[in-house]
Amino acid sequence: MIPIKEAVRVQGKAKNPDTSMEELTANDPASQNRQILEMHKQGKSNMVIARELGLGIGEVKLVIDLSNKHRKVR
């Protein structure tokens, strides 16, 4: 039998650091917002962006609308 602390430590070492970084980036809201805006610039619809990123359409629309509002203020 392996103590839980040891099992967790061993499991953590086995992870690929690149995969962990990808997971971190995917969960990072700022990175997600950049992805939304980049896809919008490419001409993709809100629905397509939401589907590809696994987000709600309202969230995609909000990010795009806030970005456009921010640009008008400047």
C-alpha positions in Angstrom: 0.0 0.0 0.0 1.2 3.5 -0.9 0.4 6.5 1.4 -1.9 9.0 -0.3 0.8 11.8 -0.1 3.2 9.5 -1.9 0.7 8.6 -4.6 -0.2 12.3 -5.2 3.5 13.2 -5.4 4.3 10.4 -7.9 1.2 11.2 -10.0 2.2 14.9 -10.1 5.7 14.0 -11.5 4.2 11.9 -14.2 2.3 14.8 -15.7 3.6 16.4 -18.9 4.5 20.0 -18.1 3.3 21.1 -21.6 -0.1 19.6 -21.0 -0.4 21.4 -17.7 0.5 24.7 -19.4 -2.2 24.1 -22.0 -4.8 23.4 -19.3 -3.8 26.6 -17.5 -4.0 28.6 -20.8 -7.4 27.1 -21.6 -8.7 28.1 -18.2 -7.3 31.6 -18.3 -10.1 34.1 -19.0 -7.7 36.7 -20.5 -6.4 34.1 -23.0 -9.9 33.0 -23.7 -11.0 36.6 -24.4 -8.0 36.9 -26.8 -9.1 33.8 -28.6 -12.7 35.1 -28.9 -11.5 38.4 -30.3 -9.0 36.8 -32.8 -11.7 34.5 -34.1 -14.1 37.4 -34.4 -11.5 39.3 -36.4 -11.3 36.2 -38.7 -15.0 36.8 -39.5 -16.4 33.8 -37.5 -19.9 34.2 -36.1 -20.6 34.3 -32.4 -22.3 31.0 -32.6 -19.3 29.3 -34.3 -16.9 30.9 -31.8 -19.0 29.7 -28.9 -19.2 26.2 -30.3 -15.5 25.9 -31.0 -14.4 27.2 -27.6 -17.2 25.5 -25.6 -18.7 28.7 -24.3 -22.1 30.3 -24.2 -23.1 32.6 -27.0 -23.9 35.3 -24.5 -20.4 35.2 -23.1 -18.9 35.5 -26.6 -21.2 38.4 -27.4 -20.3 40.1 -24.1 -16.5 39.9 -24.8 -16.9 41.2 -28.3 -19.3 44.0 -27.3 -17.0 45.1 -24.4 -14.0 45.1 -26.7 -15.9 47.3 -29.3 -17.1 49.7 -26.6 -13.5 50.0 -25.2 -12.2 50.9 -28.7 -14.9 53.6 -29.1 -14.0 55.3 -25.8 -10.3 55.6 -26.7 
